[in-house]
């Protein structure tokens, strides 16, 4: 398989293409008006304007300007990533998963659903995904010991976390950022998101469980049967998995209390991205103190967490550079006009579903959830206004489109790392195995987005 270009390279290529387009595409603008504090596009107000093409200097300058314009989101990612790293550094998250693994020992029927639900909850609430990679080697070995295969072990972690990430209800890296850009109340829409989470995770668990039981009955049906037969690792010792100590329980309590405060703050106090960054920072510091990390260790873990999210955080600013070029060239509204004109006369629900399909395909090129939000939501938000759906539907279409394909796209680093940690499982074999699930979830996404439009899923 040919090497896929780096996401930064892809985004910069799009910036260059956007700059070239400013010399070719007829620029134009819509009128905008402020309604209840939010800037809205006025339908049927598009008109052509004088061309303002973006040259070489402007193209390069767009990267710096994009970083500045997206600074609040970039630093939000750094702070939240650092806070989560502190919490993980206490061992509390590892201990919670380890304790669950110990409790299902001898209860194989519960092993898969219990662990998958645990991973999905952390992903849906806190946006954790690649943080679970260290669990793959021991869980794969545990699966082999129980008569399953290595694909089952990888799937328990990555499909469990992937299903939760895709159907998240308070993921700060996807929903939080997308709703911030769309000017939708932070973490609103839980009435639909929570049932969606339950349905999505249930489908994922059933798919993995059914497969695992078939492999247990007949190991030779596994695509990785020969690979697993050639393994020479010792059997896993469950006693090596980290148990949940009293200190860990107190840290988990800090996390739970923090999220209760989060719900109250966003729903009753109107908290937004700055307040949420402060809350996550406070959770990290409090968890680090209770977890007895020490001042230096807290600081080191914070830096480590922020460093690990550098690529994704800077991708947000780089993606914003695309919008900078299109805005300076005055062709953003031309793009909106073209799309809305193409959808004119069609049922609006097709436009809403089209957003979901577009985001699903784009995720192959831009696998960073936060980067994709920064790239597409500035366009999808006014598009939602123009075609007559809600901004909340636009956010839903983005976050489902970003999430489902994360479980199969070959451009996603954590997925390829997971396959390597699972015993060098080939992407082709894994993709063939998971493709039916992606098809089911894609159909679910189309149904949910269509339903969300029909009920005018809001607020806004």
C-alpha positions in Angstrom: 0.0 0.0 0.0 1.4 3.4 -1.0 2.3 5.7 1.8 -0.5 8.2 2.7 0.6 11.9 2.7 0.8 13.4 6.2 -2.3 15.2 7.3 -0.4 18.5 7.5 0.7 18.0 3.8 -2.9 17.3 2.8 -4.2 20.4 4.6 -1.5 22.6 3.1 -2.3 21.3 -0.4 -5.9 22.3 0.2 -4.7 25.8 1.3 -2.8 26.1 -2.0 -5.7 24.8 -4.0 -7.9 27.4 -2.2 -5.5 30.1 -3.1 -5.4 29.1 -6.7 -9.3 29.1 -6.7 -9.3 32.7 -5.6 -7.9 33.6 -9.1 -10.5 31.4 -10.9 -13.8 31.3 -8.9 -16.1 34.3 -9.1 -16.1 35.9 -5.6 -19.3 36.9 -3.9 -20.9 37.5 -0.5 -24.1 36.9 1.3 -25.6 39.5 3.7 -25.5 38.5 7.3 -27.6 39.6 10.3 -27.3 39.0 14.0 -30.2 37.1 15.5 -30.2 36.4 19.2 -26.5 37.1 19.4 -25.6 34.8 16.5 -24.5 35.8 13.0 -26.8 34.2 10.4 -26.7 34.1 6.6 -29.5 35.9 4.9 -31.0 33.7 2.1 -31.3 35.0 -1.4 -28.8 37.9 -0.7 -25.8 36.5 -2.6 -24.2 38.9 -5.0 -20.9 39.0 -6.9 -18.1 41.3 -5.8 -14.7 42.4 -7.1 -12.0 39.8 -7.2 -9.3 39.8 -4.4 -7.0 36.9 -5.2 -4.6 35.5 -2.6 -1.0 35.3 -3.8 2.1 33.4 -2.6 2.7 35.6 0.5 -1.0 35.5 1.4 -1.0 31.7 1.1 2.0 31.3 3.5 0.6 34.1 5.8 -2.7 32.1 6.1 -1.0 29.5 8.2 0.1 32.1 10.9 -3.3 33.9 10.7 -5.1 30.6 11.0 -3.1 29.6 14.1 -4.0 33.0 15.7 -7.7 32.8 14.9 -8.0 29.3 16.2 -5.8 30.0 19.3 -8.7 29.5 21.8 -9.3 26.0 20.5 -5.7 25.1 20.1 -4.9 26.0 23.7 -8.1 24.4 24.9 -6.8 21.1 23.3 -3.4 21.5 25.0 -4.9 22.2 28.4 -7.4 19.4 28.3 -4.8 17.0 26.9 -2.4 17.9 29.7 -5.2 17.5 32.4 -6.1 14.1 31.1 -2.4 13.1 31.1 -2.2 14.0 34.8 -5.3 12.0 35.6 -3.9 9.0 33.6 -0.5 9.4 35.3 -2.1 8.7 38.7 -2.9 5.2 37.4 -6.6 5.7 38.1 -7.8 5.1 34.6 -5.5 2.1 34.1 -6.7 0.8 37.5 -10.3 1.1 36.6 -9.9 -0.9 33.4 -7.6 -3.4 35.1 -10.1 -4.0 37.9 -12.8 -4.6 35.4 -10.6 -7.2 33.6 -10.0 -9.0 36.9 -13.7 -9.1 37.8 -14.7 -10.8 34.5 -12.0 -13.5 34.9 -13.8 -16.8 34.4 -16.9 -14.9 33.2 -16.1 -14.9 29.5 -19.6 -14.0 28.5 -19.2 -10.6 30.3 -15.6 -10.0 29.3 -16.2 -8.4 25.9 -19.3 -6.3 26.7 -18.0 -5.0 30.1 -14.6 -3.9 28.7 -16.1 -2.4 25.5 -18.7 -0.4 27.5 -16.0 0.8 29.8 -13.8 2.0 26.9 -16.7 3.6 25.2 -17.8 5.5 28.2 -14.3 7.1 28.7 -14.2 7.9 24.9 -17.7 9.4 24.9 -17.3 11.5 27.9 -13.6 12.5 27.9 -12.6 12.0 24.3 -10.0 9.4 25.1 -9.0 7.2 22.1 -5.3 6.6 21.5 -4.7 6.8 25.2 -6.1 3.2 25.3 -3.4 1.8 23.1 -1.3 0.4 26.0 -4.2 -1.9 26.9 -4.1 -3.7 23.6 -1.2 -6.1 24.2 -2.5 -7.5 27.5 -6.1 -7.7 26.3 -5.0 -9.4 23.1 -3.1 -12.0 25.1 -6.0 -12.4 27.5 -8.3 -13.0 24.5 -6.0 -15.7 23.2 -6.0 -17.3 26.6 -9.8 -17.3 26.6 -10.0 -18.9 23.1 -10.7 -15.8 21.1 -8.3 -14.2 18.5 -6.1 -11.1 18.3 -8.7 -9.2 16.2 -11.1 -9.6 19.1 -8.5 -8.1 21.5 -7.9 -5.1 19.2 -11.6 -4.7 18.6 -12.5 -4.7 22.3 -10.3 -1.6 22.7 -10.5 0.2 19.4 -14.1 -0.6 18.4 -15.3 -0.1 21.9 -13.5 3.3 22.2 -14.4 4.1 18.5 -18.1 3.5 19.0 -18.0 5.7 22.1 -16.0 8.4 20.4 -18.3 8.4 17.4 -21.5 8.7 19.5 -20.0 10.9 22.2 -22.1 13.1 24.4 -19.4 15.3 26.1 -16.3 14.7 24.0 -14.4 18.1 24.3 -12.3 17.4 21.2 -15.1 16.9 18.7 -18.5 18.0 20.0 -17.1 20.7 22.2 -15.0 22.3 19.4 -17.7 21.9 16.7 -20.4 23.4 18.9 -18.0 26.3 19.8 -17.6 27.0 16.1 -21.3 26.6 15.3 -22.2 28.9 18.3 -24.4 26.1 19.7 -24.6 25.8 23.5 -21.8 23.6 24.7 -22.7 19.9 25.1 -26.3 20.6 24.3 -28.5 17.9 22.6 -28.0 15.2 25.2 -31.6 14.0 24.8 -30.6 12.6 21.4 -26.9 11.9 22.0 -27.3 9.6 25.0 -29.8 7.2 23.2 -27.6 7.4 20.2 -24.6 6.3 22.3 -26.5 3.4 23.8 -27.6 2.2 20.3 -24.2 2.6 18.7 -22.3 0.9 21.5 -24.9 -1.9 21.6 -24.4 -2.6 17.9 -20.6 -2.6 18.2 -20.7 -4.9 21.2 -23.0 -7.3 19.5 -20.9 -7.4 16.4 -17.6 -8.1 18.2 -19.3 -10.6 20.7 -20.9 -12.6 17.9 -17.6 -12.8 16.0 -15.6 -13.8 19.1 -18.0 -16.6 19.9 -17.8 -17.9 16.4 -14.0 -17.9 16.6 -14.1 -19.7 19.9 -16.1 -22.5 18.4 -14.0 -22.7 15.2 -10.7 -20.8 15.5 -9.8 -21.5 11.9 -12.4 -19.0 10.6 -10.3 -16.2 12.0 -8.5 -14.1 9.4 -5.5 -14.1 11.7 -5.6 -17.8 12.7 -2.1 -18.5 11.3 -0.7 -15.3 12.9 -2.1 -16.2 16.3 -0.8 -19.8 16.0 2.8 -18.5 15.5 2.8 -16.4 18.6 5.4 -17.2 21.2 4.3 -14.8 24.0 3.7 -16.2 27.5 0.1 -16.3 28.7 -1.0 -13.2 30.4 -0.9 -13.0 34.1 -4.1 -11.2 35.3 -2.3 -10.3 38.5 0.0 -8.0 36.5 -3.0 -5.7 35.6 -3.1 -2.7 37.8 -5.8 -2.9 40.5 -8.0 0.0 41.6 -6.5 1.4 44.9 -8.2 3.7 47.4 -6.1 6.6 45.9 -7.4 5.7 42.4 -11.0 5.6 43.6 -10.6 9.1 44.9 -9.2 10.3 41.6 -12.1 8.7 39.8 -14.4 10.6 42.2 -12.7 13.8 41.2 -13.4 13.0 37.5 -17.1 12.2 38.3 -17.5 15.4 40.4 -15.8 17.4 37.6 -18.2 16.2 35.0 -21.2 16.9 37.2 -19.9 20.4 37.6 -19.4 20.5 33.8 -23.0 19.6 33.2 -24.2 22.2 35.6 -21.9 24.9 34.3 -22.8 24.5 30.6 -26.6 24.0 31.2 -27.2 26.5 34.0 -24.3 29.0 33.9 -23.7 29.3 30.2 -20.1 28.1 30.5 -18.1 27.9 27.3 -14.7 26.9 26.1 -12.6 29.1 28.5 -14.6 27.9 31.6 -14.3 24.3 30.4 -10.6 24.6 30.0 -10.3 26.0 33.6 -12.5 23.1 34.9 -10.4 20.4 33.2 -7.2 22.0 34.4 -8.7 22.1 38.0 -9.6 18.4 37.6 -6.1 17.5 36.5 -4.4 19.4 39.3 -6.8 18.0 42.0 -6.5 14.5 40.6 -2.7 14.8 40.6 -2.6 16.0 44.2 -5.0 13.3 45.4 -3.1 10.7 43.4 0.1 11.8 45.1 2.0 12.6 42.0 3.9 15.6 43.4 4.3 19.0 42.0 7.0 18.1 39.5 5.3 15.0 38.3 2.0 16.9 37.8 3.9 19.4 35.6 5.7 16.7 33.7 2.5 14.8 33.0 0.8 18.0 31.9 3.6 18.7 29.4 3.5 15.1 28.2 -0.2 15.2 27.5 0.0 18.6 25.8 2.9 17.3 23.7 1.1 14.2 22.6 -1.8 16.4 21.2 0.5 18.8 19.4 -0.2 17.4 16.0 -4.0 17.5 16.4 -3.9 20.9 18.1 -1.8 22.5 15.4 -3.9 20.8 12.7 -6.8 23.0 13.9 -4.8 26.1 13.2 -3.5 24.8 9.9 -7.1 23.9 8.8 -8.2 27.3 9.8 -5.7 28.6 7.3 -7.9 27.2 4.6 -10.8 29.4 5.8 -8.4 32.4 5.9 -7.5 32.0 2.2 -11.1 31.4 1.1 -12.3 34.3 3.2 -9.6 36.8 1.9 -10.4 35.6 -1.6 -14.1 36.2 -0.9 -15.1 32.7 -2.2 -16.5 31.1 0.9 -19.9 32.4 0.2 -19.6 31.4 -3.5 -19.0 27.8 -2.3 -22.0 28.1 0.0 -24.1 29.5 -2.8 -23.1 26.7 -5.2 -23.9 24.0 -2.7 -27.2 25.5 -1.6 -28.1 26.0 -5.3 -27.4 22.4 -6.0 -29.6 21.4 -3.2 -32.4 23.8 -4.1 -35.6 21.9 -4.9 -34.5 18.8 -3.1 -35.9 17.8 0.3 -33.8 19.5 2.9 -33.2 16.1 4.6 -31.0 15.2 1.6 -28.7 18.1 2.4 -28.5 17.1 6.1 -27.6 13.5 5.1 -25.2 14.9 2.5 -23.3 16.7 5.3 -22.8 13.3 7.1 -21.6 11.5 3.9 -19.2 14.4 3.1 -17.7 14.4 6.6 -17.3 10.6 6.5 -15.4 10.8 3.2 -13.3 13.8 4.4 -12.3 11.9 7.5 -10.1 9.7 5.3 -8.1 12.7 4.3 -8.3 14.6 7.6 -8.5 12.0 10.4 -8.0 14.5 13.2 -11.4 15.1 14.7 -10.6 18.6 16.0 -8.8 19.5 12.7 -11.8 18.4 10.7 -14.1 20.5 12.9 -12.0 23.5 12.3 -11.9 22.8 8.6 -15.6 22.1 7.9 -17.8 23.6 10.6 -17.2 27.2 9.5 -18.7 26.2 6.1 -21.3 23.7 7.4 -22.7 26.1 9.9 -23.9 28.8 7.4 -24.8 26.0 5.0 -27.2 24.6 7.6 -28.8 28.1 7.9 -29.2 28.3 4.1 -30.7 24.9 3.5 -33.1 25.1 6.4 -31.7 22.6 8.9 -30.4 23.4 12.4 -26.8 24.0 13.4 -27.1 21.2 15.9 -27.8 18.8 13.0 -24.7 20.1 11.2 -22.7 19.3 14.4 -24.3 15.9 14.6 -23.5 15.1 10.9 -19.9 16.2 11.5 -19.3 14.2 14.6 -20.9 11.0 13.3 -19.1 11.3 10.0 -15.8 11.8 11.8 -16.3 9.0 14.3 -17.6 6.0 12.4 -14.8 6.0 9.7 -12.2 6.4 12.5 -12.6 2.6 13.0 -11.4 1.8 9.4 -9.5 4.7 7.8 -5.9 3.8 7.0 -4.8 7.4 7.6 -5.5 7.3 11.3 -2.3 6.7 13.2 -3.8 5.2 16.4 -5.6 2.6 14.4 -2.5 1.5 12.6 -0.6 1.5 15.9 -3.4 -0.6 17.5 -3.0 -3.2 14.7 0.7 -3.3 15.2 0.4 -3.7 19.0 -2.2 -6.5 18.3 0.5 -8.6 16.7 1.2 -6.9 13.3 -2.4 -7.5 12.1 -2.6 -6.4 8.5 -4.9 -3.4 7.8 -6.5 -5.3 4.8 -7.6 -8.2 7.0 -8.9 -6.0 9.7 -10.7 -3.7 7.2 -12.4 -6.7 5.6 -13.5 -7.9 9.0 -14.9 -4.5 10.2 -16.4 -3.3 6.9 -19.9 -4.8 7.6 -20.0 -3.0 10.9 -19.0 0.3 9.3 -21.8 -0.3 6.8 -24.3 -0.8 9.6 -23.2 2.2 11.5 -23.2 4.4 8.3 -26.8 3.4 7.8 -27.5 4.3 11.4 -25.8 7.6 10.8 -28.0 8.4 7.8 -31.2 7.5 9.8 -30.2 9.5 12.8 -29.2 12.6 10.9 -32.4 12.4 8.8 -34.5 12.0 12.0 -32.6 14.9 13.7 -33.5 17.1 10.8 -37.1 16.1 10.8 -37.5 16.9 14.5 -35.4 20.1 14.0 -32.8 18.9 16.5 -31.7 21.9 18.5 -31.3 24.2 20.2 -30.5 26.3 17.2 
